[in-house]
């Protein structure tokens, strides 16, 4: 879990950087239902596009317009976040532990090791911090979810404006689950 946490934060930053580096890509005819676009990711959620059709008094004189569907930029990476709970660096073989983790070992041997994640020492607050990239109190998880108190920072409800990595990816056109 500890290695995965920092990798998520850095991954989020790199996804946004990848999106910002690529020029906007538009496919299809703008205004038609099949059109797609990429966004640069600097503003999430992206602003609603301006209506590009024509509205007249008569429907027969009006022209419909659909906003383009946001999709990831061409060549954008697939993302898989794996979080293991209740284990430290001593568990996976990547860091000398007894649990074989060959895929993580390959990634680490290629030079990618995230080893500076700070746990909250509680499971649901750590998860909330991990998936939002924010302090657990600022996303409502100052305590374990089962003992939420209903006070700010302790209600176990992630505010909509403190989006998760899934929200950020979805706003950039990724399919999330």
N, CA and C atoms as an extended XYZ file, in Angstrom:
531
Properties=species:S:1:pos:R:3:atomname:S:1:resname:S:1:resid:I:1 pbc="F F F"
N         0.826       -1.186        0.000 N   UNK     1
C         0.000        0.000        0.000 CA  UNK     1
C         0.864        1.241        0.000 C   UNK     1
N         1.926        1.224        0.750 N   UNK     2
C         2.743        2.422        0.860 CA  UNK     2
C         3.364        2.798       -0.475 C   UNK     2
N         3.906        1.847       -1.208 N   UNK     3
C         4.506        2.146       -2.501 CA  UNK     3
C         3.454        2.592       -3.493 C   UNK     3
N         2.275        1.983       -3.432 N   UNK     4
C         1.216        2.325       -4.368 CA  UNK     4
C         0.718        3.743       -4.156 C   UNK     4
N         0.709        4.234       -2.919 N   UNK     5
C         0.171        5.553       -2.628 CA  UNK     5
C         0.912        6.657       -3.336 C   UNK     5
N         2.212        6.671       -3.217 N   UNK     6
C         2.973        7.706       -3.879 CA  UNK     6
C         2.906        7.526       -5.386 C   UNK     6
N         2.879        6.269       -5.840 N   UNK     7
C         2.804        6.059       -7.276 CA  UNK     7
C         1.512        6.633       -7.826 C   UNK     7
N         0.413        6.576       -7.070 N   UNK     8
C        -0.837        7.150       -7.533 CA  UNK     8
C        -0.703        8.660       -7.659 C   UNK     8
N        -0.130        9.306       -6.653 N   UNK     9
C         0.018       10.758       -6.712 CA  UNK     9
C         0.886       11.157       -7.895 C   UNK     9
N         1.987       10.461       -8.062 N   UNK    10
C         2.860       10.780       -9.188 CA  UNK    10
C         2.209       10.397      -10.501 C   UNK    10
N         1.456        9.287      -10.507 N   UNK    11
C         0.757        8.891      -11.713 CA  UNK    11
C        -0.254        9.956      -12.110 C   UNK    11
N        -1.023       10.455      -11.135 N   UNK    12
C        -2.019       11.474      -11.419 CA  UNK    12
C        -1.356       12.687      -12.042 C   UNK    12
N        -0.248       13.111      -11.464 N   UNK    13
C         0.473       14.254      -12.019 CA  UNK    13
C         0.956       13.959      -13.431 C   UNK    13
N         1.435       12.729      -13.680 N   UNK    14
C         1.948       12.422      -15.010 CA  UNK    14
C         0.830       12.283      -16.028 C   UNK    14
N        -0.355       11.774      -15.618 N   UNK    15
C        -1.480       11.707      -16.550 CA  UNK    15
C        -1.873       13.112      -16.963 C   UNK    15
N        -1.951       14.009      -15.973 N   UNK    16
C        -2.304       15.381      -16.300 CA  UNK    16
C        -1.224       16.026      -17.162 C   UNK    16
N         0.039       15.710      -16.891 N   UNK    17
C         1.123       16.262      -17.709 CA  UNK    17
C         1.053       15.713      -19.125 C   UNK    17
N         0.778       14.416      -19.274 N   UNK    18
C         0.651       13.830      -20.604 CA  UNK    18
C        -0.469       14.515      -21.354 C   UNK    18
N        -1.609       14.703      -20.669 N   UNK    19
C        -2.736       15.347      -21.316 CA  UNK    19
C        -2.386       16.766      -21.740 C   UNK    19
N        -1.649       17.485      -20.898 N   UNK    20
C        -1.323       18.869      -21.200 CA  UNK    20
C        -0.309       18.978      -22.333 C   UNK    20
N         0.557       17.977      -22.475 N   UNK    21
C         1.585       18.022      -23.501 CA  UNK    21
C         0.999       17.831      -24.892 C   UNK    21
N         0.043       16.929      -25.020 N   UNK    22
C        -0.552       16.649      -26.314 CA  UNK    22
C        -1.470       17.785      -26.723 C   UNK    22
N        -1.404       18.142      -28.008 N   UNK    23
C        -2.340       19.128      -28.521 CA  UNK    23
C        -3.722       18.503      -28.546 C   UNK    23
N        -4.745       19.332      -28.513 N   UNK    24
C        -6.102       18.819      -28.541 CA  UNK    24
C        -6.305       18.011      -29.813 C   UNK    24
N        -6.906       16.844      -29.650 N   UNK    25
C        -7.192       15.971      -30.784 CA  UNK    25
C        -8.697       15.878      -30.939 C   UNK    25
N        -9.208       16.197      -32.130 N   UNK    26
C       -10.636       16.130      -32.411 CA  UNK    26
C       -10.846       15.130      -33.533 C   UNK    26
N       -11.820       14.238      -33.356 N   UNK    27
C       -12.167       13.298      -34.422 CA  UNK    27
C       -13.633       13.484      -34.763 C   UNK    27
N       -14.001       13.144      -35.984 N   UNK    28
C       -15.389       13.286      -36.413 CA  UNK    28
C       -15.712       14.730      -36.743 C   UNK    28
N       -16.962       14.969      -37.024 N   UNK    29
C       -17.427       16.311      -37.364 CA  UNK    29
C       -17.948       16.999      -36.108 C   UNK    29
N       -17.333       18.125      -35.719 N   UNK    30
C       -17.808       18.822      -34.517 CA  UNK    30
C       -19.297       19.154      -34.627 C   UNK    30
N       -20.020       18.902      -33.540 N   UNK    31
C       -21.449       19.162      -33.507 CA  UNK    31
C       -22.299       17.935      -33.780 C   UNK    31
N       -21.675       16.885      -34.350 N   UNK    32
C       -22.413       15.645      -34.575 CA  UNK    32
C       -22.178       14.696      -33.409 C   UNK    32
N       -23.122       13.777      -33.166 N   UNK    33
C       -23.015       12.915      -31.986 CA  UNK    33
C       -21.751       12.066      -31.907 C   UNK    33
N       -21.122       11.728      -33.018 N   UNK    34
C       -19.947       10.861      -32.992 CA  UNK    34
C       -18.623       11.581      -32.804 C   UNK    34
N       -18.617       12.901      -32.679 N   UNK    35
C       -17.366       13.647      -32.542 CA  UNK    35
C       -16.737       13.405      -31.173 C   UNK    35
N       -15.410       13.347      -31.144 N   UNK    36
C       -14.688       13.207      -29.883 CA  UNK    36
C       -13.619       14.286      -29.799 C   UNK    36
N       -13.158       14.525      -28.578 N   UNK    37
C       -12.079       15.480      -28.353 CA  UNK    37
C       -11.257       15.034      -27.163 C   UNK    37
N       -10.055       15.524      -27.066 N   UNK    38
C        -9.252       15.353      -25.864 CA  UNK    38
C        -9.214       16.709      -25.167 C   UNK    38
N        -8.908       16.704      -23.887 N   UNK    39
C        -8.774       17.962      -23.152 CA  UNK    39
C        -7.375       18.004      -22.548 C   UNK    39
N        -6.915       19.187      -22.213 N   UNK    40
C        -5.551       19.303      -21.690 CA  UNK    40
C        -5.443       18.971      -20.218 C   UNK    40
N        -6.551       18.870      -19.502 N   UNK    41
C        -6.521       18.449      -18.106 CA  UNK    41
C        -6.148       19.529      -17.120 C   UNK    41
N        -5.947       20.759      -17.556 N   UNK    42
C        -5.589       21.825      -16.619 CA  UNK    42
C        -6.781       22.279      -15.793 C   UNK    42
N        -7.994       22.069      -16.296 N   UNK    43
C        -9.182       22.426      -15.528 CA  UNK    43
C       -10.098       21.213      -15.497 C   UNK    43
N       -10.325       20.678      -14.297 N   UNK    44
C       -11.191       19.517      -14.145 CA  UNK    44
C       -12.251       19.812      -13.107 C   UNK    44
N       -13.487       19.564      -13.376 N   UNK    45
C       -13.966       19.094      -14.663 CA  UNK    45
C       -13.830       20.193      -15.705 C   UNK    45
N       -13.743       19.787      -16.968 N   UNK    46
C       -13.593       20.803      -18.014 CA  UNK    46
C       -14.858       21.639      -18.124 C   UNK    46
N       -14.732       22.884      -18.563 N   UNK    47
C       -15.933       23.709      -18.713 CA  UNK    47
C       -16.818       23.143      -19.825 C   UNK    47
N       -18.118       23.340      -19.694 N   UNK    48
C       -19.021       22.906      -20.752 CA  UNK    48
C       -18.719       23.702      -22.013 C   UNK    48
N       -18.666       23.033      -23.166 N   UNK    49
C       -18.406       23.775      -24.404 CA  UNK    49
C       -19.598       24.655      -24.752 C   UNK    49
N       -19.318       25.744      -25.426 N   UNK    50
C       -20.385       26.640      -25.862 CA  UNK    50
C       -21.228       25.927      -26.917 C   UNK    50
N       -22.529       26.190      -26.903 N   UNK    51
C       -23.432       25.594      -27.885 CA  UNK    51
C       -23.038       26.077      -29.266 C   UNK    51
N       -22.835       25.148      -30.183 N   UNK    52
C       -22.385       25.501      -31.533 CA  UNK    52
C       -23.466       25.440      -32.576 C   UNK    52
N       -24.707       25.186      -32.174 N   UNK    53
C       -25.805       25.110      -33.140 CA  UNK    53
C       -26.502       26.445      -33.295 C   UNK    53
N       -27.675       26.396      -33.879 N   UNK    54
C       -28.466       27.601      -34.114 CA  UNK    54
C       -29.863       27.354      -33.559 C   UNK    54
N       -30.368       28.303      -32.773 N   UNK    55
C       -31.718       28.200      -32.229 CA  UNK    55
C       -32.543       29.350      -32.795 C   UNK    55
N       -33.569       28.980      -33.519 N   UNK    56
C       -34.487       29.970      -34.117 CA  UNK    56
C       -35.877       29.741      -33.539 C   UNK    56
N       -36.816       30.547      -33.947 N   UNK    57
C       -38.185       30.393      -33.468 CA  UNK    57
C       -38.805       29.087      -33.941 C   UNK    57
N       -38.436       28.630      -35.123 N   UNK    58
C       -38.966       27.388      -35.674 CA  UNK    58
C       -37.893       26.309      -35.613 C   UNK    58
N       -38.300       25.113      -35.227 N   UNK    59
C       -37.355       23.989      -35.201 CA  UNK    59
C       -36.783       23.722      -36.577 C   UNK    59
N       -37.591       23.943      -37.610 N   UNK    60
C       -37.122       23.686      -38.976 CA  UNK    60
C       -36.009       24.641      -39.394 C   UNK    60
N       -35.886       25.769      -38.711 N   UNK    61
C       -34.842       26.739      -39.028 CA  UNK    61
C       -33.652       26.622      -38.071 C   UNK    61
N       -33.778       25.751      -37.066 N   UNK    62
C       -32.730       25.572      -36.051 CA  UNK    62
C       -31.778       24.471      -36.469 C   UNK    62
N       -30.599       24.494      -35.880 N   UNK    63
C       -29.592       23.460      -36.161 CA  UNK    63
C       -29.116       22.879      -34.831 C   UNK    63
N       -29.274       21.543      -34.678 N   UNK    64
C       -28.842       20.858      -33.455 CA  UNK    64
C       -27.319       20.812      -33.391 C   UNK    64
N       -26.809       20.624      -32.167 N   UNK    65
C       -25.357       20.526      -31.967 CA  UNK    65
C       -25.093       19.720      -30.710 C   UNK    65
N       -24.218       18.734      -30.798 N   UNK    66
C       -23.837       17.922      -29.652 CA  UNK    66
C       -22.407       18.230      -29.272 C   UNK    66
N       -22.132       18.345      -27.973 N   UNK    67
C       -20.730       18.543      -27.567 CA  UNK    67
C       -19.939       17.269      -27.863 C   UNK    67
N       -18.665       17.402      -28.205 N   UNK    68
C       -17.861       16.207      -28.464 CA  UNK    68
C       -17.645       15.408      -27.189 C   UNK    68
N       -17.589       14.099      -27.321 N   UNK    69
C       -17.325       13.208      -26.180 CA  UNK    69
C       -15.832       13.270      -25.868 C   UNK    69
N       -15.487       13.465      -24.600 N   UNK    70
C       -14.081       13.549      -24.194 CA  UNK    70
C       -13.496       12.142      -24.161 C   UNK    70
N       -12.336       11.974      -24.790 N   UNK    71
C       -11.622       10.701      -24.825 CA  UNK    71
C       -10.171       10.945      -24.430 C   UNK    71
N        -9.455        9.908      -23.980 N   UNK    72
C        -8.033       10.095      -23.674 CA  UNK    72
C        -7.253       10.413      -24.946 C   UNK    72
N        -6.142       11.126      -24.845 N   UNK    73
C        -5.331       11.396      -26.028 CA  UNK    73
C        -4.774       10.101      -26.614 C   UNK    73
N        -4.517       10.124      -27.909 N   UNK    74
C        -3.949        8.954      -28.565 CA  UNK    74
C        -2.619        8.593      -27.898 C   UNK    74
N        -2.450        7.321      -27.601 N   UNK    75
C        -1.230        6.852      -26.960 CA  UNK    75
C        -1.228        6.996      -25.445 C   UNK    75
N        -2.344        7.469      -24.870 N   UNK    76
C        -2.410        7.599      -23.417 CA  UNK    76
C        -2.322        6.211      -22.780 C   UNK    76
N        -1.674        6.107      -21.621 N   UNK    77
C        -1.512        4.783      -20.998 CA  UNK    77
C        -2.805        4.277      -20.369 C   UNK    77
N        -2.924        2.957      -20.302 N   UNK    78
C        -3.976        2.357      -19.483 CA  UNK    78
C        -3.521        2.483      -18.036 C   UNK    78
N        -4.465        2.503      -17.127 N   UNK    79
C        -4.136        2.700      -15.723 CA  UNK    79
C        -4.736        1.569      -14.905 C   UNK    79
N        -3.936        1.003      -14.040 N   UNK    80
C        -4.412        0.006      -13.093 CA  UNK    80
C        -3.805        0.354      -11.748 C   UNK    80
N        -4.650        0.646      -10.797 N   UNK    81
C        -4.193        0.960       -9.449 CA  UNK    81
C        -4.478       -0.241       -8.574 C   UNK    81
N        -3.438       -0.764       -7.960 N   UNK    82
C        -3.584       -1.889       -7.047 CA  UNK    82
C        -3.195       -1.397       -5.666 C   UNK    82
N        -4.112       -1.533       -4.725 N   UNK    83
C        -3.812       -1.138       -3.361 CA  UNK    83
C        -3.915       -2.369       -2.475 C   UNK    83
N        -2.871       -2.641       -1.772 N   UNK    84
C        -2.913       -3.734       -0.814 CA  UNK    84
C        -3.000       -3.121        0.576 C   UNK    84
N        -3.817       -3.705        1.399 N   UNK    85
C        -4.051       -3.140        2.718 CA  UNK    85
C        -3.297       -3.939        3.776 C   UNK    85
N        -2.944       -3.286        4.836 N   UNK    86
C        -2.308       -3.919        5.988 CA  UNK    86
C        -1.015       -4.645        5.645 C   UNK    86
N        -0.216       -4.034        4.824 N   UNK    87
C         1.117       -4.582        4.586 CA  UNK    87
C         2.070       -3.419        4.366 C   UNK    87
N         3.283       -3.622        4.705 N   UNK    88
C         4.291       -2.589        4.541 CA  UNK    88
C         5.304       -3.002        3.493 C   UNK    88
N         6.434       -2.318        3.475 N   UNK    89
C         7.467       -2.612        2.489 CA  UNK    89
C         8.099       -3.985        2.705 C   UNK    89
N         7.963       -4.552        3.900 N   UNK    90
C         8.574       -5.843        4.187 CA  UNK    90
C         7.837       -7.027        3.594 C   UNK    90
N         6.660       -6.843        3.026 N   UNK    91
C         5.876       -7.964        2.500 CA  UNK    91
C         6.240       -8.337        1.062 C   UNK    91
N         6.242       -7.408        0.085 N   UNK    92
C         6.507       -7.813       -1.299 CA  UNK    92
C         7.985       -8.100       -1.542 C   UNK    92
N         8.229       -9.037       -2.443 N   UNK    93
C         9.612       -9.381       -2.774 CA  UNK    93
C        10.374       -8.186       -3.344 C   UNK    93
N         9.669       -7.233       -3.920 N   UNK    94
C        10.298       -6.035       -4.477 CA  UNK    94
C        11.176       -5.326       -3.455 C   UNK    94
N        10.762       -5.369       -2.209 N   UNK    95
C        11.499       -4.687       -1.148 CA  UNK    95
C        12.100       -5.671       -0.147 C   UNK    95
N        12.330       -6.914       -0.604 N   UNK    96
C        12.980       -7.907        0.239 CA  UNK    96
C        12.045       -8.787        1.032 C   UNK    96
N        10.752       -8.687        0.794 N   UNK    97
C         9.784       -9.481        1.538 CA  UNK    97
C         9.609      -10.887        0.995 C   UNK    97
N         8.730      -11.634        1.631 N   UNK    98
C         8.549      -13.039        1.289 CA  UNK    98
C         7.426      -13.289        0.287 C   UNK    98
N         6.608      -12.307       -0.024 N   UNK    99
C         5.509      -12.499       -0.969 CA  UNK    99
C         6.021      -12.205       -2.385 C   UNK    99
N         6.000      -13.203       -3.281 N   UNK   100
C         6.481      -12.986       -4.648 CA  UNK   100
C         5.619      -11.963       -5.385 C   UNK   100
N         6.254      -10.922       -5.892 N   UNK   101
C         5.572       -9.898       -6.684 CA  UNK   101
C         6.402       -9.636       -7.945 C   UNK   101
N         6.414      -10.591       -8.897 N   UNK   102
C         7.293      -10.486      -10.054 CA  UNK   102
C         7.035       -9.265      -10.935 C   UNK   102
N         5.787       -8.867      -11.094 N   UNK   103
C         5.513       -7.685      -11.923 CA  UNK   103
C         6.064       -6.423      -11.274 C   UNK   103
N         5.829       -6.288       -9.965 N   UNK   104
C         6.399       -5.133       -9.259 CA  UNK   104
C         7.919       -5.192       -9.273 C   UNK   104
N         8.477       -6.388       -9.183 N   UNK   105
C         9.935       -6.545       -9.232 CA  UNK   105
C        10.482       -6.040      -10.566 C   UNK   105
N         9.814       -6.400      -11.689 N   UNK   106
C        10.267       -5.957      -13.019 CA  UNK   106
C        10.221       -4.444      -13.132 C   UNK   106
N         9.141       -3.857      -12.639 N   UNK   107
C         9.014       -2.399      -12.712 CA  UNK   107
C        10.112       -1.738      -11.880 C   UNK   107
N        10.354       -2.258      -10.683 N   UNK   108
C        11.385       -1.698       -9.807 CA  UNK   108
C        12.771       -1.861      -10.411 C   UNK   108
N        13.037       -3.027      -11.028 N   UNK   109
C        14.347       -3.253      -11.646 CA  UNK   109
C        14.577       -2.330      -12.835 C   UNK   109
N        13.483       -1.861      -13.449 N   UNK   110
C        13.607       -0.911      -14.556 CA  UNK   110
C        13.842        0.508      -14.041 C   UNK   110
N        13.838        0.678      -12.715 N   UNK   111
C        14.169        1.978      -12.140 CA  UNK   111
C        13.022        2.726      -11.503 C   UNK   111
N        11.826        2.140      -11.438 N   UNK   112
C        10.689        2.845      -10.867 CA  UNK   112
C        10.357        2.267       -9.500 C   UNK   112
N        10.657        3.036       -8.455 N   UNK   113
C        10.337        2.632       -7.081 CA  UNK   113
C         9.782        3.835       -6.346 C   UNK   113
N         8.590        3.659       -5.817 N   UNK   114
C         7.998        4.693       -4.991 CA  UNK   114
C         8.055        4.199       -3.556 C   UNK   114
N         8.806        4.867       -2.758 N   UNK   115
C         9.037        4.371       -1.400 CA  UNK   115
C         8.904        5.474       -0.353 C   UNK   115
N         8.052        6.458       -0.609 N   UNK   116
C         7.930        7.555        0.335 CA  UNK   116
C         6.467        7.925        0.550 C   UNK   116
N         5.613        6.922        0.679 N   UNK   117
C         4.205        7.179        0.934 CA  UNK   117
C         3.992        7.247        2.437 C   UNK   117
N         3.209        8.202        2.884 N   UNK   118
C         2.953        8.366        4.306 CA  UNK   118
C         1.553        7.859        4.628 C   UNK   118
N         1.475        6.857        5.436 N   UNK   119
C         0.203        6.254        5.836 CA  UNK   119
C        -0.412        7.057        6.964 C   UNK   119
N        -1.748        7.010        7.056 N   UNK   120
C        -2.430        7.663        8.169 CA  UNK   120
C        -2.536        6.729        9.370 C   UNK   120
N        -2.097        5.497        9.229 N   UNK   121
C        -2.149        4.462       10.262 CA  UNK   121
C        -3.551        3.911       10.458 C   UNK   121
N        -4.492        4.323        9.651 N   UNK   122
C        -5.855        3.781        9.665 CA  UNK   122
C        -6.234        3.456        8.226 C   UNK   122
N        -7.040        2.400        8.036 N   UNK   123
C        -7.291        1.920        6.680 CA  UNK   123
C        -8.107        2.886        5.822 C   UNK   123
N        -9.339        3.233        6.190 N   UNK   124
C       -10.141        4.067        5.297 CA  UNK   124
C        -9.587        5.486        5.135 C   UNK   124
N        -9.003        6.114        6.154 N   UNK   125
C        -8.368        7.408        5.907 CA  UNK   125
C        -7.190        7.305        4.931 C   UNK   125
N        -6.414        6.224        5.017 N   UNK   126
C        -5.310        6.045        4.074 CA  UNK   126
C        -5.852        5.872        2.663 C   UNK   126
N        -6.903        5.075        2.523 N   UNK   127
C        -7.506        4.882        1.193 CA  UNK   127
C        -8.012        6.211        0.641 C   UNK   127
N        -8.681        6.998        1.476 N   UNK   128
C        -9.203        8.289        1.021 CA  UNK   128
C        -8.066        9.209        0.578 C   UNK   128
N        -6.981        9.227        1.345 N   UNK   129
C        -5.822       10.042        0.967 CA  UNK   129
C        -5.215        9.533       -0.333 C   UNK   129
N        -5.143        8.221       -0.472 N   UNK   130
C        -4.559        7.613       -1.669 CA  UNK   130
C        -5.349        7.947       -2.918 C   UNK   130
N        -6.677        7.782       -2.882 N   UNK   131
C        -7.452        7.983       -4.107 CA  UNK   131
C        -7.732        9.448       -4.424 C   UNK   131
N        -7.493       10.351       -3.470 N   UNK   132
C        -7.695       11.776       -3.742 CA  UNK   132
C        -6.387       12.544       -3.867 C   UNK   132
N        -5.308       11.995       -3.310 N   UNK   133
C        -4.048       12.726       -3.304 CA  UNK   133
C        -4.062       13.891       -2.325 C   UNK   133
N        -4.936       13.842       -1.335 N   UNK   134
C        -5.098       14.939       -0.382 CA  UNK   134
C        -5.026       14.425        1.058 C   UNK   134
N        -4.873       15.349        1.991 N   UNK   135
C        -4.894       15.013        3.404 CA  UNK   135
C        -6.240       14.384        3.737 C   UNK   135
N        -6.216       13.322        4.511 N   UNK   136
C        -7.442       12.588        4.817 CA  UNK   136
C        -8.487       13.417        5.551 C   UNK   136
N        -8.076       14.375        6.362 N   UNK   137
C        -9.054       15.237        7.038 CA  UNK   137
C        -9.774       16.129        6.032 C   UNK   137
N        -9.058       16.594        5.010 N   UNK   138
C        -9.679       17.506        4.044 CA  UNK   138
C       -10.686       16.809        3.147 C   UNK   138
N       -10.694       15.474        3.150 N   UNK   139
C       -11.671       14.734        2.352 CA  UNK   139
C       -12.662       13.981        3.232 C   UNK   139
N       -12.786       14.404        4.487 N   UNK   140
C       -13.804       13.865        5.373 CA  UNK   140
C       -13.452       12.591        6.102 C   UNK   140
N       -12.207       12.139        6.019 N   UNK   141
C       -11.835       10.865        6.626 CA  UNK   141
C       -10.794       11.030        7.729 C   UNK   141
N       -11.119       11.853        8.712 N   UNK   142
C       -10.238       11.991        9.866 CA  UNK   142
C       -10.274       10.765       10.765 C   UNK   142
N       -11.266        9.912       10.563 N   UNK   143
C       -11.415        8.666       11.331 CA  UNK   143
C       -11.816        7.552       10.379 C   UNK   143
N       -11.796        6.325       10.878 N   UNK   144
C       -12.274        5.184       10.110 CA  UNK   144
C       -13.750        5.404        9.787 C   UNK   144
N       -14.155        5.054        8.568 N   UNK   145
C       -15.516        5.311        8.104 CA  UNK   145
C       -16.621        4.830        9.018 C   UNK   145
N       -16.416        3.707        9.692 N   UNK   146
C       -17.462        3.150       10.553 CA  UNK   146
C       -17.737        3.986       11.792 C   UNK   146
N       -16.838        4.889       12.150 N   UNK   147
C       -17.083        5.718       13.337 CA  UNK   147
C       -17.156        7.202       12.976 C   UNK   147
N       -17.676        7.481       11.766 N   UNK   148
C       -17.843        8.870       11.333 CA  UNK   148
C       -18.690        9.620       12.352 C   UNK   148
N       -18.358       10.894       12.571 N   UNK   149
C       -19.035       11.663       13.612 CA  UNK   149
C       -20.024       12.684       13.092 C   UNK   149
N       -19.975       13.000       11.824 N   UNK   150
C       -20.885       14.022       11.301 CA  UNK   150
C       -20.337       15.424       11.403 C   UNK   150
N       -19.081       15.577       11.834 N   UNK   151
C       -18.452       16.888       11.899 CA  UNK   151
C       -17.513       17.065       10.706 C   UNK   151
N       -17.233       18.321       10.309 N   UNK   152
C       -16.346       18.557        9.172 CA  UNK   152
C       -15.007       17.834        9.339 C   UNK   152
N       -14.600       17.151        8.296 N   UNK   153
C       -13.351       16.401        8.323 CA  UNK   153
C       -13.477       15.012        8.911 C   UNK   153
N       -14.642       14.695        9.464 N   UNK   154
C       -14.850       13.412       10.131 CA  UNK   154
C       -16.167       12.742        9.734 C   UNK   154
N       -16.770       13.183        8.623 N   UNK   155
C       -18.073       12.640        8.235 CA  UNK   155
C       -17.988       11.494        7.225 C   UNK   155
N       -16.794       11.161        6.782 N   UNK   156
C       -16.568       10.063        5.836 CA  UNK   156
C       -17.308       10.251        4.513 C   UNK   156
N       -17.404       11.496        4.076 N   UNK   157
C       -17.997       11.818        2.777 CA  UNK   157
C       -16.986       12.655        2.003 C   UNK   157
N       -16.497       12.123        0.893 N   UNK   158
C       -15.531       12.860        0.072 CA  UNK   158
C       -16.295       13.934       -0.699 C   UNK   158
N       -15.974       15.218       -0.489 N   UNK   159
C       -16.685       16.294       -1.193 CA  UNK   159
C       -16.446       16.205       -2.705 C   UNK   159
N       -17.435       16.594       -3.475 N   UNK   160
C       -17.361       16.521       -4.937 CA  UNK   160
C       -16.181       17.331       -5.480 C   UNK   160
N       -15.849       18.432       -4.818 N   UNK   161
C       -14.748       19.272       -5.317 CA  UNK   161
C       -13.367       18.681       -5.007 C   UNK   161
N       -13.309       17.590       -4.267 N   UNK   162
C       -12.040       16.924       -3.946 CA  UNK   162
C       -11.981       15.603       -4.716 C   UNK   162
N       -12.003       15.685       -6.015 N   UNK   163
C       -12.132       14.519       -6.880 CA  UNK   163
C       -11.102       13.427       -6.653 C   UNK   163
N       -11.525       12.211       -6.879 N   UNK   164
C       -10.645       11.051       -6.791 CA  UNK   164
C        -9.896       10.871       -8.102 C   UNK   164
N        -8.902       10.002       -8.093 N   UNK   165
C        -8.181        9.717       -9.327 CA  UNK   165
C        -9.146        9.185      -10.382 C   UNK   165
N       -10.163        8.416       -9.965 N   UNK   166
C       -11.164        7.935      -10.915 CA  UNK   166
C       -11.941        9.075      -11.545 C   UNK   166
N       -12.280       10.086      -10.757 N   UNK   167
C       -12.985       11.254      -11.274 CA  UNK   167
C       -12.112       12.000      -12.274 C   UNK   167
N       -10.849       12.157      -11.959 N   UNK   168
C        -9.931       12.860      -12.844 CA  UNK   168
C        -9.762       12.098      -14.155 C   UNK   168
N        -9.574       10.790      -14.068 N   UNK   169
C        -9.436        9.991      -15.280 CA  UNK   169
C       -10.720       10.025      -16.107 C   UNK   169
N       -11.864        9.915      -15.449 N   UNK   170
C       -13.137        9.945      -16.170 CA  UNK   170
C       -13.316       11.271      -16.893 C   UNK   170
N       -12.936       12.374      -16.237 N   UNK   171
C       -13.057       13.695      -16.868 CA  UNK   171
C       -12.125       13.819      -18.065 C   UNK   171
N       -11.114       12.974      -18.144 N   UNK   172
C       -10.194       12.968      -19.281 CA  UNK   172
C       -10.557       11.873      -20.279 C   UNK   172
N       -11.757       11.299      -20.172 N   UNK   173
C       -12.239       10.363      -21.164 CA  UNK   173
C       -11.978        8.900      -20.897 C   UNK   173
N       -11.363        8.563      -19.779 N   UNK   174
C       -11.100        7.163      -19.472 CA  UNK   174
C       -12.364        6.474      -18.996 C   UNK   174
N       -12.464        5.168      -19.245 N   UNK   175
C       -13.511        4.356      -18.649 CA  UNK   175
C       -12.986        3.911      -17.290 C   UNK   175
N       -13.781        4.106      -16.254 N   UNK   176
C       -13.319        3.772      -14.907 CA  UNK   176
C       -14.290        2.791      -14.257 C   UNK   176
N       -13.791        2.056      -13.284 N   UNK   177
C       -14.667        1.171      -12.526 CA  UNK   177
C       -14.074        0.957      -11.153 C   UNK   177
